[in-house]
Amino acid sequence: MKLSPIAQKFVLHWGEMGTRWGINRTVAQIHALLFLSKKPLPANEIAHSLGIARSNVSNSLRELQNWGIVRVIHILGDRRDHFESMKDVFEMFRVIARERKKREIDPTVQMLQQAISETNKRKGADPYTRDRLMDLLHFFELANSAYAQMDALPTSALLKLSKLSDRVLKMLGVVPK
């Protein structure tokens, strides 16, 4: 697949953004390529288009499949696996948020709950440390609640809510920074 200059720019940028989000650059670049591709691509075409090793492509595709944003497609008459990215941006970011929550937030909440439980059982436990951990746990519980509410909304409701947010803030007398 020959990439246009704009597609090249996007693939490179998405790779750089991926590293800022803690994602391997190649994984992010492959995702960008598949997101822009009109048709599913086989791994060798991905490798050729991006100028990367086939083994790196295989590992990166596996990671994208584990995230749930890329899937295998079979094409009649072609024995190779082809790959395509989710195209619905809202659904894709819901999946990414769900995976990040599962991988990053949920283990942190569990650790905080265990640490707080331990401080409650120990005599002479540092109350300042316990208070800091409680504040952090409270924040994550609020964030989880907000996430669950947002995740449950259909995209159309989410769009309406985002359009209403400025008016709601004004009604509450809150001025955004």
Contacts in CASP RR format, 6 or more apart in sequence:
PFRMAT RR
TARGET T0000
AUTHOR 0000-0000-0000
METHOD contacts of the structure
MODEL  1
MKLSPIAQKFVLHWGEMGTRWGINRTVAQIHALLFLSKKPLPANEIAHSL
GIARSNVSNSLRELQNWGIVRVIHILGDRRDHFESMKDVFEMFRVIARER
KKREIDPTVQMLQQAISETNKRKGADPYTRDRLMDLLHFFELANSAYAQM
DALPTSALLKLSKLSDRVLKMLGVVPK
1 33 0 8 1.000
1 37 0 8 1.000
1 41 0 8 1.000
1 45 0 8 1.000
1 48 0 8 1.000
1 49 0 8 1.000
2 49 0 8 1.000
3 11 0 8 1.000
3 33 0 8 1.000
3 49 0 8 1.000
7 33 0 8 1.000
7 36 0 8 1.000
10 32 0 8 1.000
10 36 0 8 1.000
11 29 0 8 1.000
11 32 0 8 1.000
11 33 0 8 1.000
11 36 0 8 1.000
11 50 0 8 1.000
12 29 0 8 1.000
13 32 0 8 1.000
14 28 0 8 1.000
14 29 0 8 1.000
14 31 0 8 1.000
14 32 0 8 1.000
14 35 0 8 1.000
15 23 0 8 1.000
15 25 0 8 1.000
15 26 0 8 1.000
15 28 0 8 1.000
15 29 0 8 1.000
15 32 0 8 1.000
16 25 0 8 1.000
16 28 0 8 1.000
17 28 0 8 1.000
18 24 0 8 1.000
18 25 0 8 1.000
18 27 0 8 1.000
18 28 0 8 1.000
19 25 0 8 1.000
19 28 0 8 1.000
21 28 0 8 1.000
24 60 0 8 1.000
24 63 0 8 1.000
26 50 0 8 1.000
26 52 0 8 1.000
26 56 0 8 1.000
26 57 0 8 1.000
26 60 0 8 1.000
27 60 0 8 1.000
27 63 0 8 1.000
27 64 0 8 1.000
29 50 0 8 1.000
29 52 0 8 1.000
30 46 0 8 1.000
30 50 0 8 1.000
30 57 0 8 1.000
30 60 0 8 1.000
30 61 0 8 1.000
30 64 0 8 1.000
30 70 0 8 1.000
31 64 0 8 1.000
31 69 0 8 1.000
31 70 0 8 1.000
31 85 0 8 1.000
33 41 0 8 1.000
33 46 0 8 1.000
33 49 0 8 1.000
33 50 0 8 1.000
34 40 0 8 1.000
34 41 0 8 1.000
34 46 0 8 1.000
34 64 0 8 1.000
34 70 0 8 1.000
34 83 0 8 1.000
34 84 0 8 1.000
34 85 0 8 1.000
35 85 0 8 1.000
35 86 0 8 1.000
35 87 0 8 1.000
37 84 0 8 1.000
37 85 0 8 1.000
39 82 0 8 1.000
39 84 0 8 1.000
40 73 0 8 1.000
40 75 0 8 1.000
40 82 0 8 1.000
40 83 0 8 1.000
40 84 0 8 1.000
41 49 0 8 1.000
41 82 0 8 1.000
41 83 0 8 1.000
41 84 0 8 1.000
42 78 0 8 1.000
42 80 0 8 1.000
42 81 0 8 1.000
42 82 0 8 1.000
42 83 0 8 1.000
43 54 0 8 1.000
43 57 0 8 1.000
43 58 0 8 1.000
43 61 0 8 1.000
43 80 0 8 1.000
43 81 0 8 1.000
43 83 0 8 1.000
44 54 0 8 1.000
44 57 0 8 1.000
44 80 0 8 1.000
46 57 0 8 1.000
46 61 0 8 1.000
46 83 0 8 1.000
47 53 0 8 1.000
47 54 0 8 1.000
47 56 0 8 1.000
47 57 0 8 1.000
50 57 0 8 1.000
61 70 0 8 1.000
61 83 0 8 1.000
64 70 0 8 1.000
64 83 0 8 1.000
64 85 0 8 1.000
65 71 0 8 1.000
65 72 0 8 1.000
67 95 0 8 1.000
67 96 0 8 1.000
67 99 0 8 1.000
68 86 0 8 1.000
68 95 0 8 1.000
68 99 0 8 1.000
69 85 0 8 1.000
69 86 0 8 1.000
69 92 0 8 1.000
69 95 0 8 1.000
69 96 0 8 1.000
70 83 0 8 1.000
70 84 0 8 1.000
70 85 0 8 1.000
70 86 0 8 1.000
71 83 0 8 1.000
71 84 0 8 1.000
72 81 0 8 1.000
72 82 0 8 1.000
72 83 0 8 1.000
73 81 0 8 1.000
73 82 0 8 1.000
73 83 0 8 1.000
73 84 0 8 1.000
74 81 0 8 1.000
74 82 0 8 1.000
75 82 0 8 1.000
85 92 0 8 1.000
86 92 0 8 1.000
86 95 0 8 1.000
88 155 0 8 1.000
90 155 0 8 1.000
90 158 0 8 1.000
91 155 0 8 1.000
94 151 0 8 1.000
97 147 0 8 1.000
97 151 0 8 1.000
98 151 0 8 1.000
101 144 0 8 1.000
101 147 0 8 1.000
105 140 0 8 1.000
105 143 0 8 1.000
105 144 0 8 1.000
108 140 0 8 1.000
109 137 0 8 1.000
109 140 0 8 1.000
109 141 0 8 1.000
109 144 0 8 1.000
112 133 0 8 1.000
112 136 0 8 1.000
112 137 0 8 1.000
112 140 0 8 1.000
113 137 0 8 1.000
115 133 0 8 1.000
116 130 0 8 1.000
116 133 0 8 1.000
116 134 0 8 1.000
116 137 0 8 1.000
118 125 0 8 1.000
119 125 0 8 1.000
119 126 0 8 1.000
119 129 0 8 1.000
119 130 0 8 1.000
119 133 0 8 1.000
120 130 0 8 1.000
150 158 0 8 1.000
153 161 0 8 1.000
166 176 0 8 1.000
169 175 0 8 1.000
169 176 0 8 1.000
END
